[in-house]
Amino acid sequence: MTSIRSAADIAAQHLADQPEESHRGQLRFAERFTSANAGKLLHVHGIGWHIWDGARWAPCVNGEEHRAVIAVLKTALDEVSSMGSDARKMLLQDIGKVESSAGIKGVLDLASHMVPCTLAAARLDASAYLLNTGNGTVDIEAGTVCRSNPSDNLSKVTNAHFKPGARAEVFDRFLEQTQPDPDMRAFLARSLGSALLGVVRDHVLLLWFGRGANGKGTLRDAVAHALGDYALEVPADILMQAKYAGNLAPERMRLKGARLAFCSEIAEGARLDEATMKKLTGGDPVNAKLLYRNPVQFDPSHTLVMLTNHLPRVRGDDPATWRRILAVPFDQVVPESQRDGELPERLKAVPDAVLAWLWAGWQDYQANGLNPPQAVLAATRRYQLDSDTIARFLADEGVVCAGHGTAMSADLYQAFVTWTRNEGEPTEATNKAFSAALEARGYTKRTASRGAQWQSISLVPD
């Protein structure tokens, strides 16, 4: 964390460091603009202008940067009366070049490339061990808190104050009701608390699944509210196979600097885009782009959590995919008579306790790693087996006799197609892909007089 300097200190130092004006026109006013707004306004390339609000660099959404140029113009006009004839004439000429919409935009364009009002996108929210909270910036490695500082280049802040050890009975009761198993509660704290670190370490997608009123959405809302800007909801399409995936570049841009990214509401039978999932959980740089902006590349800082009633379809035979998936069951359905419609708002009223729970989970994670409990490992294994259509086909003793005899390649594949149809599943594997999957399982194929023939496998007679 950098030493504490206020926005006013930064502006004063920059002004003191400036030589006398030597430029004319818009560049002259761009220099004045940067001198007056050092530590107050910042342009991030590929993203836009930001304003220091005392806690973070917030996006300019109300024309703050334009008003700042106008303020510089007004200051210049105030100087005119005290200037000599030649200097007054030149200043008035320069003012005339800026007193228009195009002139103001020209000053901002120049200033966007000038120190100290310019920042590369990769440097915004790049401090993985800093968490900006309601009562200061936390160094999560040291556990210390300092006053929020514009030089840290943070654009996010939590709603919660950092108060380790804070508790709220309403939150504790909710956790116990949602996950009665203490090992599951501890895992949730570790997996979510590990996200306080802005570095992808475990390369996992957390799949919270379960039907009905089981608390997963309420937990998401409580955690997201406590984390404020650091948590966001992204469309499920960002992880699912979609025809128009290219349109999701702006959504990927929103992941920059985030610590937790939630997605939900996937359709039953929807298929996970495994390649995209690997990219977004793998730690490799993310390429993204806002509309009408230049592309941006950044290192991922987020942990992905998908909430779903229906687990997405996944290929069951890709080890690289399954290394990244943890299925987290939410099995406790709250009876309708016991449901509290005001619970979400009451949990939002205790963000300090939620952040303290995440902090305790982060400390546990540092000591023990993610360490999924048996319930998560078992659910993930069941999910993998259910997803491996070919494995289930080979295990169906009413159709296939694995380990004995031979089967013609065409006959075996046709039996697989018929079997998937009878199971109500789409036949996604072509004959070529089906053969590759069998070979990966150790089966061999030989050419016989009647055609290609699989060894050590046969079809059960009708």
GIGI-V171389 format. One record per run of one state. SS is the DSSP state (alpha for helix, beta for strand, coil for the rest). FROM is the first residue (numbers start at 1). TO is the last residue. If there is no record, write none. Layout:
((SS,FROM,TO) (SS,FROM,TO))
//
This chain:
((coil,1,6) (alpha,7,17) (coil,18,24) (alpha,25,37) (coil,38,40) (beta,41,44) (coil,45,47) (beta,48,52) (coil,53,56) (beta,57,59) (coil,60,63) (alpha,64,80) (coil,81,84) (alpha,85,96) (coil,97,100) (alpha,101,111) (coil,112,117) (beta,118,119) (coil,120,120) (alpha,121,123) (coil,124,129) (beta,130,133) (coil,134,135) (beta,136,139) (coil,140,143) (beta,144,146) (coil,147,149) (alpha,150,152) (coil,153,168) (alpha,169,178) (coil,179,181) (alpha,182,196) (coil,197,204) (beta,205,209) (coil,210,215) (alpha,216,230) (beta,231,233) (coil,234,235) (alpha,236,238) (coil,239,239) (beta,240,240) (coil,241,244) (alpha,245,253) (coil,254,259) (beta,260,264) (coil,265,270) (beta,271,272) (coil,273,273) (alpha,274,281) (coil,282,285) (beta,286,288) (coil,289,295) (beta,296,298) (coil,299,302) (beta,303,308) (coil,309,312) (beta,313,313) (coil,314,318) (alpha,319,322) (coil,323,324) (beta,325,329) (coil,330,335) (alpha,336,338) (coil,339,342) (alpha,343,348) (coil,349,350) (alpha,351,368) (coil,369,373) (alpha,374,387) (coil,388,388) (alpha,389,395) (coil,396,399) (beta,400,408) (alpha,409,422) (coil,423,430) (alpha,431,440) (coil,441,444) (beta,445,448) (coil,449,450) (beta,451,459) (coil,460,462))
//
